[in-house]
Amino acid sequence: MLADVTAGHAKGFLQTMARQGSKANDKAKKLSSTTIHKRVSFARQFFQDACDWELIEKNPFAKIRTQGTSLKSNVEVPMETIQTVLKKCDATWKAIVGLSRIGGFRCPSETLSLTWGDVDWELGRISIPEPKVEHHEGRGVRSCPLFPELRAILEELFEAYTIDGKYPPPESYVIDKPDYRAAAMRPGGWANANLRTQFLKILRRAGVAPWSRLFHSMRATRQTELERDFPLHVVCSWLGNTEAVAKKNYLLVTDADFAKATEIR
């Protein structure tokens, strides 16, 4: 029962997660600090809600404090690497990779939600659906430029969908893969579906070693790249995150930064 949970139980919950698995059970791995921080935060939130409804008198997790990791787990994905990968992609997968690496899309939620009606060829902009943050006030759709490199990729796919001069309807999805959407749209939210599995196969064919956080690292690389040429608030508007989140989780120190710093001026 909720009322039976004490601060001692809360401490025990934290200690159990922090305890490294015994040598006899290799599957019992130590959880990361980020995972522990999230679970304790969720528990604190749940019990606080119970307090607000006066189901319990005190929040047993009120004094339990954890710290999330400050380490960035994304890595730089150079455009030269992407060019090698694109050579092994069909038109659809070129668009999936291009939307992540050049458009900075969240994958799969934004990539699989984009329709041809969202692409304004004349104005040179894309209206990007934002399923992940649509519950926030003023969010749900953002606008970003139709970057020239991305335009070329999308034009190729658009032509592939054009049959006997009949263009794909505006309401049709850019990534015409119903099975991808069915696998990704789960009750608990968007999942990677089988995009990662298929992408790994493409990387193997291209002779490219997989990198950490396949799709998220491409998005982070693009944010870092754009920030060199545009103000951070502009880039955050295009990619749909805040400056604080960008600085903490997205912006990377790249080889180009070191090369520039060692140039003779």
Buried (B, 14 or more C-beta within 10 A) or exposed (E): EEEEBEBEEBBEBBEEBEEEEEEEEEEEEEBBBBEBBBBBBEBBEEBBEBBEEEEBEEBBBEEBEBEBEEEBEBBBBBBEBBEBBBEBBEBBBBBBBBBBBBBBBBBBBBBBBBBBEBBEEEEEBBBBBBBBBEEEEEEEEBBBBBBEBBBEBBEEBBEBBEEEEEEBEEEEBBBBBEEBBEBBBEEEEBBBBBBBEBBEEBBEEBEBEEBEBBBBBBBBBBBBBBBEEBEBEEBBBBBBBEEEBBEEBBBBEBEEEEEEEEEEE
